[in-house]
Amino acid sequence: MDQLATDQRLLTDADSAQKWRPDGCHRIALVLQGGGALGAYQAGVYQALHEAGMEPDWVCGVSIGAINSAIIAGNPPEQRLEKLQTFWDRITARKVWHYTPDGDIYRKARNLTSSFMTSTLGQPGFFKPHEVNPWFSPAGAKTATSYYDTTPLRETLLELVDFDLINSRPIHFAVGAVNVLTGNFLYFDNKKEVIEPEHVMASGALPPALPMVRIGTDHFWDGGIVSNTPLQHLLDQEDGKNSLVFQVDLFSARGQLPRDIHEVTSRHKDIVYSSRTRHNTDIYRRMNNVKASLYKALLKVPEAELTAEERTMREKLAHLSGITILQLIYQQKAYEGDSKDYDFSATSMREHWMSGLEDTRRTLKRRDWLAMPPEGMGIVVHDVHRERDY
C-alpha cells in the first residue's frame, strides 16, 4: 500500500458514526501522557474513538499529550482527525533514509539516525536549535536556558487550534505544568481561565531542551517532570459524574531486565515517566470506601439529630461517581531504544499511530469493559495488554 493510500486509510471518513456511550455514563474522558514522538499513538487512539462515535467530553494532557488534547478540543469533531494528521505529518516531514532494508538492526540504525537529526536540526513546525548554544550564552540571555526555540510550535498551534472554541468550553480541557520557582504542579483548566497557546507550550516545555514559558509573572516547565499522567485531575472532580476514562500512556511501568547500557537508559526512562495509575486508583478506591461507609453511618442517624452540614454531606455522598478506566499503554518495539521519544521519523509515526488505533479497536470490542462499575465499587481498571482487572 502506498503512502497516499495509508494516509487515506488513517483518515477514513467515520463522521457518520452515531454518538454512543455506555448506560449511566455521564462523561467520556481522554487522559494523555507525555512522551514526545510516541504521541502519535494517542492520535491513533482518538481515531478509534472517533470511528466508534465516542467523542470525549473531557481531554486532559501533559507535554505531547497537551498538544494532542489542544488539537482535539480546539476543533469540531469532523475536523479533529484531519488536524491531528496535519500536525503529525508536519513535524515528521523530514526524510531520514530513502530506503530501509528489512531487519531490526537496520530499523534501529535508521531510528538512531532520525533521533540524531532531531537533536541537531530540531523538527519542522515544532522546535529549532538556538543560533547560540546555551553553553556559550551569557546568563540572562534568551538562549541561555535551553537548546531549542519553540516559536515554530506556537505558530503551528495558532494554525491548527481554535482557542476561542476551547474557551467556549464545549469540552472540558486541562493541561498540566510545573512552576519553575515553586516546583508546584498545577493544571491550566478552561473552566477556570482563558487558555492560550502559551498554556499548551508550558505543559510541553521539557528542560533543558525546550525553554520555560512565561505566563503572567510566572514561568513554567513540562508537567511530566513531576507527574506525567494527569489522571489525578479527573479523580479530584467531585461532581458526581460517572466517567469512562481512556488513559493513554506512552511509557510502560512494566518491562524486561536490561541486558546492556542502552536498555538500562531506556528502562530508566520508562520507569521515570510511566504513570502511577495503580497508586492513584488505590488511593481513590480507599477514599471512596470511606465515603461510602460515612454515608451508611449518616443514614442510621435520626433526621432530627443531624446538623444542616451533615444533611448536606449525606446528600452529596448519595451520588458518588463511578469510574471505569481503560488503560492503553504503548508497547515498545524490539528495535526501539532510549531515543524512541525523539525519533520523529514518518515511518515510526505511522507505526505508533496504527498501534494506538489497533489497541483501541481491540479494547472497544470488550463491551463488558465499557460498563460503569457496580454501585459501591467506585473504580475499575481494564488493560487490553493484561486482559484482566486490576
Disulfide bonds with the S-S distance in Angstrom:
none
